Amino acid sequence: MITLNVDLQQRSYPILIGPALLEEANCFLPHIPGRQVLVVTNETIAPLYLDKLKNTLHTMQIRDLILPDGEQYKTLETLNLIFDKLLQEGFDRSCTLIALGGGVVGDITGFAAASYQRGVNFIQAPTTLLAQVDSSVGGKTGVNHSLGKNMIGAFYQPRAVIADTNTLNTLDDRQLSAGMAEVIKYGLIRDDKFLGWLEAHVEQIMQRDPAHLAEAIQRSCINKAEVVTADELESGQRALLNLGHTYGHAIETGMGYGVWLHGEAVGAGICLAVQHSAILGWISEPDVKRVVNLISRVGLPTSRPDKLSADDMLTNMRLDKKVHNGVIRLVLLQSVGNAIVTGDYPPETLRRTLDIA
Amino acid sequence: MITLNVDLQQRSYPILIGPALLEEANCFLPHIPGRQVLVVTNETIAPLYLDKLKNTLHTMQIRDLILPDGEQYKTLETLNLIFDKLLQEGFDRSCTLIALGGGVVGDITGFAAASYQRGVNFIQAPTTLLAQVDSSVGGKTGVNHSLGKNMIGAFYQPRAVIADTNTLNTLDDRQLSAGMAEVIKYGLIRDDKFLGWLEAHVEQIMQRDPAHLAEAIQRSCINKAEVVTADELESGQRALLNLGHTYGHAIETGMGYGVWLHGEAVGAGICLAVQHSAILGWISEPDVKRVVNLISRVGLPTSRPDKLSADDMLTNMRLDKKVHNGVIRLVLLQSVGNAIVTGDYPPETLRRTLDIA
């Protein structure tokens, strides 16, 4: 087992990464201060891992809630199902919520923990690659609104992130690919050595070789933890983690939540961001080819869906959280391994990017 | 105009109290960092003060949202109306929400500000006595759930509290009485001099003499600001501010939100708390009579509604946020002007209290 630390003073917490951690009571119990525990999961994960985790925590007063699976359920209505359950069970402020699942379960359960009785204990137990390398770390929680992705939520840190890498054995190929979008992102924005390693070992990772998967997760989490430690509330460099996300959110909102997976939309969004950076003359065409090639090798789309026009994309991008005084601020590459957040680009370059890809 | 300060380091903010402040752009503009402003109010307050405030802020890009009036609308559904409006208007992270109204408008708008894009700017412009002396100060925001009061929310501080005392001229008598429950509370838990002053001047206050009302508001806000400064997140003494509230929330939940006003339920709850304290032998029967007399003189109920049995009350009290491991923790008086939070009382004394009153 590997232990990393997210250093946020009194809100610091560990990230535990390793096989079979869902069976290790010692990983969970130090982070559960009371006796009441609600495990929130979904209908896909529950048959695979819920009993295992409940058995591990059998000394607690443990309850579970099984949500429908999919981004289209990341709503205020689903959030309220968690509050209903907590109140029906008489759970008090000393209770702990555990999110057992992917990014959707983690985001919605985290926001429930932030809001129930104005804040209760929370543990992330991510079961997808995307959640293990990205969404479970850093405290971004929330739900979608029909007019925009992740528009309602809170910054709320978990007490621990416990990533059982065995859960990746049951992940379907599409979900594995989706997770790789966020892995590649770290290389592109701040870690060119990691990017080179990924290019050299992408086949082993996609074949789920445990050692290579574990290394990809660990190096991703180190990057994520460093960024979050430096800028918890995204007043500066944390925004770099959104490479490809403004384009990607426009795809998710435009297609309807759940049609493209988040990681698929981010994969295409990364290709749009590098294309845009090349149009600005910041990176070269071979750089673009290099990135598009890697995104393609992990099985992700490299351009926007045919169903959405450039105009559709622009309309949806204007609703992003990084819009400020009408300007769409984007994460763009100054070189491979080095990104900036900027609204200072000629608007027609965004239009040209969307027309091309 | 009087200015008080709530000292919470980088989250510090002023409380401005005085006549005609809704007409003073200089009170508002220093606390509005961007140009987008949404005023959230209700159908009772809008015809009286909305145009006045919009005129004061005419240099901003100002929009408004008028909610239905009443505790029964303090729900996730109403909260979502605020998100709908913000997204339809394309409001970004630099926007400011202003709550123009009483406690319900303030609580729900504050939670919307805490959650929209994970947090935007927020100003409280309270228009009821209860909101001016209590709910607008301190950062408690949230909505109700059918199974419990204020069960969903966040601690989220405003950038300023701007209390225009002229708005009390249009407050109906029932709302004025309700606000007095929270005013009397401060005297009982920590300020016996203030309690004595209230007993001496209750007639002038209830006749809305401006000088006496202003003094009651100021002395209440000084108490509230001191408590919040010492314990922002209610890990200790802030819980004393809940004198009468656990009994009161049980009345509100049991009768249906909005049937009794919050302040009416707290008035009766305070009488139950002093009765309970007397049963425990901590205060005398004359002390009880003194408090019940004052609650009665401001026009508030002094016992639970006939419609709720002692059993109903107990059932609802068990759902309170201060329940811990099944024990109902209560604010009780050790003497007049000195309260404690405790779960360490013989359970039958709570039952006897509810049987009596």
Chai-1 contact restraints between the chains, C-beta under 6 A:
chainA,res_idxA,chainB,res_idxB,connection_type,confidence,min_distance_angstrom,max_distance_angstrom,comment,restraint_id
A,L76,B,L76,contact,1.0,0.0,6.0,A-B,restraint_1
A,L76,B,N80,contact,1.0,0.0,6.0,A-B,restraint_2
A,N80,B,L76,contact,1.0,0.0,6.0,A-B,restraint_3
A,F83,B,H145,contact,1.0,0.0,6.0,A-B,restraint_4
A,F83,B,I152,contact,1.0,0.0,6.0,A-B,restraint_5
A,L87,B,H145,contact,1.0,0.0,6.0,A-B,restraint_6
A,L87,B,L147,contact,1.0,0.0,6.0,A-B,restraint_7
A,L87,B,G148,contact,1.0,0.0,6.0,A-B,restraint_8
A,D92,B,V323,contact,1.0,0.0,6.0,A-B,restraint_9
A,D92,B,H324,contact,1.0,0.0,6.0,A-B,restraint_10
A,S115,B,I152,contact,1.0,0.0,6.0,A-B,restraint_11
A,Q117,B,K321,contact,1.0,0.0,6.0,A-B,restraint_12
A,R118,B,G153,contact,1.0,0.0,6.0,A-B,restraint_13
A,R118,B,A154,contact,1.0,0.0,6.0,A-B,restraint_14
A,R118,B,F155,contact,1.0,0.0,6.0,A-B,restraint_15
A,H145,B,F83,contact,1.0,0.0,6.0,A-B,restraint_16
A,H145,B,L87,contact,1.0,0.0,6.0,A-B,restraint_17
A,L147,B,L87,contact,1.0,0.0,6.0,A-B,restraint_18
A,G148,B,L87,contact,1.0,0.0,6.0,A-B,restraint_19
A,I152,B,F83,contact,1.0,0.0,6.0,A-B,restraint_20
A,I152,B,S115,contact,1.0,0.0,6.0,A-B,restraint_21
A,G153,B,R118,contact,1.0,0.0,6.0,A-B,restraint_22
A,A154,B,R118,contact,1.0,0.0,6.0,A-B,restraint_23
A,F155,B,R118,contact,1.0,0.0,6.0,A-B,restraint_24
A,K321,B,Q117,contact,1.0,0.0,6.0,A-B,restraint_25
A,V323,B,D92,contact,1.0,0.0,6.0,A-B,restraint_26
A,H324,B,D92,contact,1.0,0.0,6.0,A-B,restraint_27
